[in-house]
Amino acid sequence: MTAKQRSKIEEQTIALAGVIQAAKLVDQVSKTGSYPLEFLEPSINSLFNFEAERVEEVYGGVAGVKLGLHNMVSLLSNRETEQHREVVRYLFNLLYLEQQFRADANMMAVVRSRLEHTSFRAEHFSTHVNDLCGSVSGIYQDTLSKLKFRIKVSGSAQHLQNTQNADMIRALLLAGIRSAFLWRQLGGRRWKLLFQRKALLRCAQQLSRDLSLV
């Protein structure tokens, strides 16, 4: 059966959900040290899907960004505003940092090369997602953390000082940049978050409903 051809707004919604999911996971890990593995893995693995033909394939299917879609609905509905304050900050920081990253062709090439090398190792050796986060964290530290703008992560000192958590947060930030890059490739722009808010909300709601029917 031929896969359904998605509309441009659906594609943008899925990619934006990828950014929001990364932001939500950063917030959760930094505050609680915990994370839902079923969403952590699609977010991290999205870094290694270089030639996906459809946007949802980047995340292993739309279900891979279910957490992002759920939070996107809450954000665009203005629900639980205080609870999502840090997630919104991370979202806009990721969109801004992606612009700086995209302007540096050399850095982009380095990141792509090192991700491909990490992907090759992961394919040929049994690699747990935590090990992947360690490798990706090093890539982030050597590249994006050198840019003038840095994303300040707030949370519990206990959890932020844990090496595994710190690696996971950096890996998720890079995953968020990857989704932001994809979102922009698909025509996403910051001003559209305001002027297409209702359309994005309806789309996120419909995609979430479709998942509940599967």
C-alpha positions as YAML, in Angstrom:
chain: A
units: angstrom
residues:
- id: 1
  name: MET
  ca: [0.00, 0.00, 0.00]
- id: 2
  name: THR
  ca: [1.39, 3.43, -0.92]
- id: 3
  name: ALA
  ca: [2.11, 5.67, 2.07]
- id: 4
  name: LYS
  ca: [-0.09, 8.71, 2.42]
- id: 5
  name: GLN
  ca: [1.37, 11.88, 0.89]
- id: 6
  name: ARG
  ca: [1.57, 14.42, 3.67]
- id: 7
  name: SER
  ca: [0.69, 18.07, 3.30]
- id: 8
  name: LYS
  ca: [3.33, 20.73, 3.89]
- id: 9
  name: ILE
  ca: [1.73, 21.73, 7.22]
- id: 10
  name: GLU
  ca: [1.76, 18.09, 8.36]
- id: 11
  name: GLU
  ca: [5.45, 17.77, 7.52]
- id: 12
  name: GLN
  ca: [6.27, 20.98, 9.36]
- id: 13
  name: THR
  ca: [4.21, 19.88, 12.37]
- id: 14
  name: ILE
  ca: [6.04, 16.55, 12.65]
- id: 15
  name: ALA
  ca: [9.47, 18.23, 12.43]
- id: 16
  name: LEU
  ca: [8.47, 20.93, 14.95]
- id: 17
  name: ALA
  ca: [7.19, 18.20, 17.26]
- id: 18
  name: GLY
  ca: [10.70, 16.76, 17.03]
- id: 19
  name: VAL
  ca: [12.15, 20.05, 18.31]
- id: 20
  name: ILE
  ca: [9.57, 20.31, 21.10]
- id: 21
  name: GLN
  ca: [10.12, 16.69, 22.12]
- id: 22
  name: ALA
  ca: [13.87, 17.28, 22.44]
- id: 23
  name: ALA
  ca: [13.15, 20.43, 24.50]
- id: 24
  name: LYS
  ca: [10.73, 18.55, 26.76]
- id: 25
  name: LEU
  ca: [13.21, 15.71, 27.33]
- id: 26
  name: VAL
  ca: [16.00, 18.19, 28.17]
- id: 27
  name: ASP
  ca: [13.68, 19.79, 30.73]
- id: 28
  name: GLN
  ca: [12.72, 16.42, 32.21]
- id: 29
  name: VAL
  ca: [16.23, 15.00, 32.44]
- id: 30
  name: SER
  ca: [17.63, 18.22, 33.94]
- id: 31
  name: LYS
  ca: [14.94, 18.40, 36.62]
- id: 32
  name: THR
  ca: [14.29, 14.75, 37.47]
- id: 33
  name: GLY
  ca: [17.10, 12.67, 35.96]
- id: 34
  name: SER
  ca: [14.44, 10.45, 34.38]
- id: 35
  name: TYR
  ca: [13.27, 10.03, 30.79]
- id: 36
  name: PRO
  ca: [10.83, 7.92, 28.74]
- id: 37
  name: LEU
  ca: [13.02, 5.56, 26.69]
- id: 38
  name: GLU
  ca: [10.32, 5.19, 24.01]
- id: 39
  name: PHE
  ca: [10.81, 8.86, 23.10]
- id: 40
  name: LEU
  ca: [14.48, 9.29, 23.96]
- id: 41
  name: GLU
  ca: [15.49, 6.64, 21.41]
- id: 42
  name: PRO
  ca: [13.60, 8.14, 18.41]
- id: 43
  name: SER
  ca: [14.97, 11.60, 19.24]
- id: 44
  name: ILE
  ca: [18.58, 10.39, 19.46]
- id: 45
  name: ASN
  ca: [18.24, 8.05, 16.47]
- id: 46
  name: SER
  ca: [16.91, 10.94, 14.36]
- id: 47
  name: LEU
  ca: [20.51, 12.18, 14.25]
- id: 48
  name: PHE
  ca: [21.50, 9.15, 12.17]
- id: 49
  name: ASN
  ca: [18.63, 9.11, 9.65]
- id: 50
  name: PHE
  ca: [20.46, 11.03, 6.93]
- id: 51
  name: GLU
  ca: [18.53, 10.03, 3.81]
- id: 52
  name: ALA
  ca: [14.94, 9.57, 4.96]
- id: 53
  name: GLU
  ca: [12.43, 10.04, 2.14]
- id: 54
  name: ARG
  ca: [9.58, 11.11, 4.43]
- id: 55
  name: VAL
  ca: [9.75, 13.34, 7.47]
- id: 56
  name: GLU
  ca: [8.23, 10.77, 9.85]
- id: 57
  name: GLU
  ca: [10.89, 8.23, 8.85]
- id: 58
  name: VAL
  ca: [13.46, 10.44, 10.60]
- id: 59
  name: TYR
  ca: [11.77, 9.46, 13.88]
- id: 60
  name: GLY
  ca: [10.89, 5.87, 12.98]
- id: 61
  name: GLY
  ca: [7.26, 6.91, 12.37]
- id: 62
  name: VAL
  ca: [4.95, 9.60, 13.73]
- id: 63
  name: ALA
  ca: [4.69, 7.66, 17.01]
- id: 64
  name: GLY
  ca: [8.35, 8.56, 17.57]
- id: 65
  name: VAL
  ca: [7.33, 12.18, 18.24]
- id: 66
  name: LYS
  ca: [4.11, 11.46, 20.15]
- id: 67
  name: LEU
  ca: [5.49, 13.23, 23.24]
- id: 68
  name: GLY
  ca: [6.37, 16.25, 21.09]
- id: 69
  name: LEU
  ca: [2.91, 16.35, 19.52]
- id: 70
  name: HIS
  ca: [1.24, 16.12, 22.94]
- id: 71
  name: ASN
  ca: [3.31, 19.01, 24.29]
- id: 72
  name: MET
  ca: [2.84, 20.98, 21.07]
- id: 73
  name: VAL
  ca: [-0.93, 20.82, 21.54]
- id: 74
  name: SER
  ca: [-0.56, 22.07, 25.12]
- id: 75
  name: LEU
  ca: [1.78, 24.90, 24.10]
- id: 76
  name: LEU
  ca: [-0.36, 26.12, 21.19]
- id: 77
  name: SER
  ca: [-3.50, 25.86, 23.33]
- id: 78
  name: ASN
  ca: [-1.88, 28.01, 26.03]
- id: 79
  name: ARG
  ca: [-2.53, 25.23, 28.54]
- id: 80
  name: GLU
  ca: [-0.36, 24.85, 31.66]
- id: 81
  name: THR
  ca: [1.72, 27.87, 30.61]
- id: 82
  name: GLU
  ca: [3.95, 27.93, 33.72]
- id: 83
  name: GLN
  ca: [4.67, 24.21, 33.47]
- id: 84
  name: HIS
  ca: [5.94, 24.65, 29.91]
- id: 85
  name: ARG
  ca: [7.96, 27.83, 30.51]
- id: 86
  name: GLU
  ca: [11.37, 26.16, 30.22]
- id: 87
  name: VAL
  ca: [10.26, 24.00, 27.28]
- id: 88
  name: VAL
  ca: [9.24, 27.14, 25.37]
- id: 89
  name: ARG
  ca: [12.60, 28.75, 26.18]
- id: 90
  name: TYR
  ca: [14.49, 25.71, 24.94]
- id: 91
  name: LEU
  ca: [12.33, 25.60, 21.81]
- id: 92
  name: PHE
  ca: [13.15, 29.17, 20.77]
- id: 93
  name: ASN
  ca: [16.79, 28.77, 21.81]
- id: 94
  name: LEU
  ca: [17.09, 25.71, 19.59]
- id: 95
  name: LEU
  ca: [15.51, 27.53, 16.64]
- id: 96
  name: TYR
  ca: [17.92, 30.42, 17.13]
- id: 97
  name: LEU
  ca: [20.99, 28.21, 17.57]
- id: 98
  name: GLU
  ca: [20.07, 26.28, 14.41]
- id: 99
  name: GLN
  ca: [20.30, 29.55, 12.46]
- id: 100
  name: GLN
  ca: [23.85, 30.12, 13.72]
- id: 101
  name: PHE
  ca: [24.79, 26.51, 13.02]
- id: 102
  name: ARG
  ca: [23.38, 26.64, 9.49]
- id: 103
  name: ALA
  ca: [25.50, 29.71, 8.76]
- id: 104
  name: ASP
  ca: [28.71, 27.78, 9.50]
- id: 105
  name: ALA
  ca: [29.26, 25.36, 6.60]
- id: 106
  name: ASN
  ca: [32.49, 23.99, 8.04]
- id: 107
  name: MET
  ca: [30.87, 23.15, 11.37]
- id: 108
  name: MET
  ca: [27.96, 21.51, 9.61]
- id: 109
  name: ALA
  ca: [30.37, 19.31, 7.64]
- id: 110
  name: VAL
  ca: [32.25, 18.30, 10.80]
- id: 111
  name: VAL
  ca: [29.04, 17.39, 12.62]
- id: 112
  name: ARG
  ca: [27.76, 15.37, 9.66]
- id: 113
  name: SER
  ca: [31.06, 13.50, 9.32]
- id: 114
  name: ARG
  ca: [31.27, 12.65, 13.01]
- id: 115
  name: LEU
  ca: [27.62, 11.56, 13.16]
- id: 116
  name: GLU
  ca: [28.23, 9.26, 10.19]
- id: 117
  name: HIS
  ca: [31.25, 7.79, 11.97]
- id: 118
  name: THR
  ca: [29.20, 7.27, 15.16]
- id: 119
  name: SER
  ca: [26.39, 5.71, 13.11]
- id: 120
  name: PHE
  ca: [28.83, 3.28, 11.49]
- id: 121
  name: ARG
  ca: [30.12, 2.18, 14.90]
- id: 122
  name: ALA
  ca: [26.58, 1.81, 16.24]
- id: 123
  name: GLU
  ca: [25.57, -0.37, 13.28]
- id: 124
  name: HIS
  ca: [28.51, -2.74, 13.71]
- id: 125
  name: PHE
  ca: [28.65, -2.95, 17.49]
- id: 126
  name: SER
  ca: [25.95, -3.39, 20.09]
- id: 127
  name: THR
  ca: [25.42, 0.19, 21.22]
- id: 128
  name: HIS
  ca: [23.00, 1.26, 23.96]
- id: 129
  name: VAL
  ca: [21.32, 4.64, 23.62]
- id: 130
  name: ASN
  ca: [23.34, 5.91, 26.61]
- id: 131
  name: ASP
  ca: [26.57, 5.08, 24.78]
- id: 132
  name: LEU
  ca: [25.27, 6.93, 21.72]
- id: 133
  name: CYS
  ca: [24.50, 9.93, 23.92]
- id: 134
  name: GLY
  ca: [28.09, 9.91, 25.16]
- id: 135
  name: SER
  ca: [29.44, 10.01, 21.60]
- id: 136
  name: VAL
  ca: [26.96, 12.67, 20.45]
- id: 137
  name: SER
  ca: [27.68, 14.76, 23.55]
- id: 138
  name: GLY
  ca: [31.32, 14.95, 22.50]
- id: 139
  name: ILE
  ca: [30.28, 16.14, 19.03]
- id: 140
  name: TYR
  ca: [28.11, 18.87, 20.55]
- id: 141
  name: GLN
  ca: [30.88, 20.00, 22.93]
- id: 142
  name: ASP
  ca: [33.43, 20.23, 20.12]
- id: 143
  name: THR
  ca: [31.17, 22.17, 17.75]
- id: 144
  name: LEU
  ca: [27.93, 23.90, 18.75]
- id: 145
  name: SER
  ca: [29.11, 24.69, 22.27]
- id: 146
  name: LYS
  ca: [31.83, 26.84, 20.65]
- id: 147
  name: LEU
  ca: [29.27, 29.21, 19.07]
- id: 148
  name: LYS
  ca: [28.69, 32.59, 20.71]
- id: 149
  name: PHE
  ca: [25.13, 31.71, 21.68]
- id: 150
  name: ARG
  ca: [24.81, 28.91, 24.20]
- id: 151
  name: ILE
  ca: [21.71, 27.27, 25.56]
- id: 152
  name: LYS
  ca: [21.63, 27.55, 29.35]
- id: 153
  name: VAL
  ca: [20.00, 24.46, 30.85]
- id: 154
  name: SER
  ca: [18.39, 24.91, 34.25]
- id: 155
  name: GLY
  ca: [17.37, 22.17, 36.63]
- id: 156
  name: SER
  ca: [18.56, 20.25, 39.67]
- id: 157
  name: ALA
  ca: [22.30, 20.51, 40.35]
- id: 158
  name: GLN
  ca: [22.27, 16.86, 41.40]
- id: 159
  name: HIS
  ca: [20.98, 15.74, 38.00]
- id: 160
  name: LEU
  ca: [22.93, 18.25, 35.91]
- id: 161
  name: GLN
  ca: [26.23, 17.19, 37.52]
- id: 162
  name: ASN
  ca: [25.59, 13.53, 36.68]
- id: 163
  name: THR
  ca: [27.81, 12.72, 33.68]
- id: 164
  name: GLN
  ca: [25.28, 10.45, 32.00]
- id: 165
  name: ASN
  ca: [22.54, 13.07, 32.33]
- id: 166
  name: ALA
  ca: [24.84, 15.82, 31.02]
- id: 167
  name: ASP
  ca: [25.71, 13.68, 27.98]
- id: 168
  name: MET
  ca: [22.04, 12.95, 27.37]
- id: 169
  name: ILE
  ca: [21.12, 16.65, 27.55]
- id: 170
  name: ARG
  ca: [23.82, 17.64, 25.04]
- id: 171
  name: ALA
  ca: [22.76, 14.81, 22.71]
- id: 172
  name: LEU
  ca: [19.13, 15.93, 22.96]
- id: 173
  name: LEU
  ca: [20.11, 19.52, 22.21]
- id: 174
  name: LEU
  ca: [21.83, 18.31, 19.02]
- id: 175
  name: ALA
  ca: [18.74, 16.24, 18.18]
- id: 176
  name: GLY
  ca: [16.66, 19.39, 18.66]
- id: 177
  name: ILE
  ca: [18.97, 21.27, 16.26]
- id: 178
  name: ARG
  ca: [18.58, 18.45, 13.73]
- id: 179
  name: SER
  ca: [14.78, 18.70, 13.94]
- id: 180
  name: ALA
  ca: [14.94, 22.51, 13.72]
- id: 181
  name: PHE
  ca: [17.08, 22.17, 10.59]
- id: 182
  name: LEU
  ca: [14.54, 19.74, 9.12]
- id: 183
  name: TRP
  ca: [11.67, 22.07, 10.05]
- id: 184
  name: ARG
  ca: [13.34, 24.94, 8.24]
- id: 185
  name: GLN
  ca: [14.06, 22.75, 5.19]
- id: 186
  name: LEU
  ca: [10.33, 21.99, 5.04]
- id: 187
  name: GLY
  ca: [9.43, 25.68, 5.04]
- id: 188
  name: GLY
  ca: [9.10, 26.28, 8.79]
- id: 189
  name: ARG
  ca: [9.77, 29.82, 10.01]
- id: 190
  name: ARG
  ca: [9.48, 31.42, 13.44]
- id: 191
  name: TRP
  ca: [6.89, 33.95, 12.25]
- id: 192
  name: LYS
  ca: [4.69, 31.04, 11.16]
- id: 193
  name: LEU
  ca: [4.42, 29.93, 14.78]
- id: 194
  name: LEU
  ca: [2.31, 33.05, 15.30]
- id: 195
  name: PHE
  ca: [0.45, 33.36, 12.01]
- id: 196
  name: GLN
  ca: [-0.16, 29.63, 11.48]
- id: 197
  name: ARG
  ca: [-0.74, 28.82, 15.14]
- id: 198
  name: LYS
  ca: [-4.29, 27.54, 14.68]
- id: 199
  name: ALA
  ca: [-3.38, 25.45, 11.64]
- id: 200
  name: LEU
  ca: [-0.41, 23.92, 13.47]
- id: 201
  name: LEU
  ca: [-2.60, 23.21, 16.51]
- id: 202
  name: ARG
  ca: [-5.29, 21.48, 14.42]
- id: 203
  name: CYS
  ca: [-2.65, 19.44, 12.64]
- id: 204
  name: ALA
  ca: [-0.93, 18.37, 15.87]
- id: 205
  name: GLN
  ca: [-4.30, 17.41, 17.34]
- id: 206
  name: GLN
  ca: [-5.21, 15.34, 14.28]
- id: 207
  name: LEU
  ca: [-1.84, 13.58, 14.18]
- id: 208
  name: SER
  ca: [-2.23, 12.74, 17.88]
- id: 209
  name: ARG
  ca: [-5.73, 11.40, 17.30]
- id: 210
  name: ASP
  ca: [-4.50, 9.29, 14.39]
- id: 211
  name: LEU
  ca: [-1.89, 7.72, 16.67]
- id: 212
  name: SER
  ca: [-4.53, 6.79, 19.27]
- id: 213
  name: LEU
  ca: [-6.44, 4.88, 16.56]
- id: 214
  name: VAL
  ca: [-3.46, 2.77, 15.52]
...
